[in-house]
């Protein structure tokens, strides 16, 4: 009975915390994801280059990751509630001060630094406290909480466009800052876990002996006994392997949203249809998070195995996405990518909790976000360099897919390391159970044989891990039925993606290429005639004046207006 009381609630007031975290995800990550709608407005207002303007988002993302260890240490020292409220005030201050728009440096300091710090101080505690409130249903709770980013991003896109058209970009920033003040309300609802447990203990103390009630109260307060930030996690091999995975994954995750819109413009897709791609991405991302959280909650597949599968499927989707040549094919591949991206986001925090354990989870989350920031900082510029060298936006997607394949390899190494560690722990524990005090040789052999027989009879084919995961038992190399089913479904989805990609590649082979090498001049030109070459580094105004109509193309290309040409990418 005491063990049950000392465990996380796995429900009750925890669902209020999940709803609060759902709102926080929407008011932080969704705002950051849709902030690109302000890009052109700010660039034209200050008459700056695209690379200069893009540093606003870069500073926000960098501070968001760099501030995670600070937020985690404050959560350990004080409470999640206090840090979330502070983050809400910082996010509001960044947007409200950005309303003045004094200079580009001012925008770096307000909508860049302050907004990024506010997002970090709100997002990190919200994700952390959900994992503390849930154990058996942790994957489902994290999936529901993270789905707030998709739900709000789906509505914030057209809403922000309307705000900019009605009040200008400055007025829109001020209104968005006011909306972000609701983060403080969500923070107030995030009651510390010890307070919830004490409340339940007092209600259940009626009819309970005083000594039992006191001991249960002491156990319920155990979640807040850790008051120091554990920096020594960087010396644990399993955490280092997972951190390397995070770096490689972050190098890829920020690339597709950056080049999806320019790629659609280069294919001659209308601006309104391009905006619908972002809506499709948000919808399938939302669906993927909820379905993956529900599936992970069934404990059919080990979470690290599930994460490896989703990473492999994302990389396959990114490799096939550049084969799209019209809106329909681009929308389908974008849907595949968004769905598998949602499944990855839903489960990767749960895997981190399984790797380090809940006592060090707050520290691990902050360190993981800090280390992962290097990938987010290096990935977009590296992809931009590859796009410049190749002269095609498709090269960025190939780079992202290849990096994700490499990150999946580190997950496989992590899983093998954990299995070896578990087998070593079982091997050390077995001899201690068979030792007898001063037995005779005959009796010792008899007892050992009986013990080995009993262990063989009791040992199941598959062992169940206390954290809700399955792993292969010692001496058994065959797969369980559930795991075989999961691998079969994974191979089936992968085969469908490959077949679909090959079909579109065959269909696309009949079209003329938008790029060709000129043998006489020696420069890259387009098949549009003798006009200006489609260069990714052209200024914004020259792009708008560029004629991208392809002769002898399908009817979908002939309807595209000449002014709807691709904007420059912004690494």
Secondary structure by P-SEA (a helix, b strand, c coil): ccccccccccccaaaaaaaaaaaaaaacaaaaaacccaaaaaaaaacccccccaaaaaaaaaaaaaaaaaaaaaaaaccaaaaaaaaaaaaaaaaaaacccccaaaaaacccaaaaaaaaacaaaaaaaaaaacccaaaaaaaaaaaaaaaaaaaaaaaaaaaaacccaaaaaaaaaaaacaaaaaaaacccaaaaaaaaaaaacccccaaaaaaaaaaaacccccccccccccccaaaaaaaaaaaaaaaccccccccaaaaaaaacccaaaaaaaaaaaaaaaaaaaaaaaaaaaaccccaaaaaaaaaaaaaaaaaaccccccaaaaaaaaaaaaaaaaaaaacaaaaaaaaccccaaaaaaaaaaaaaaaaaaacaaaaaaaaaaaccaaaaaaaaaaaaaaaaaaaaaaaaaaaaaaaaaaaaaaaaaaccccccaaaaaaaaaaaaaaaaaacccccccccbbbbbccccccccaaaaaaaaaaaaaaaaaaaaaaaaaaaaccccccbbbbcccccccccccccccccccccaaaaaacccccccccccccccccccccccccc
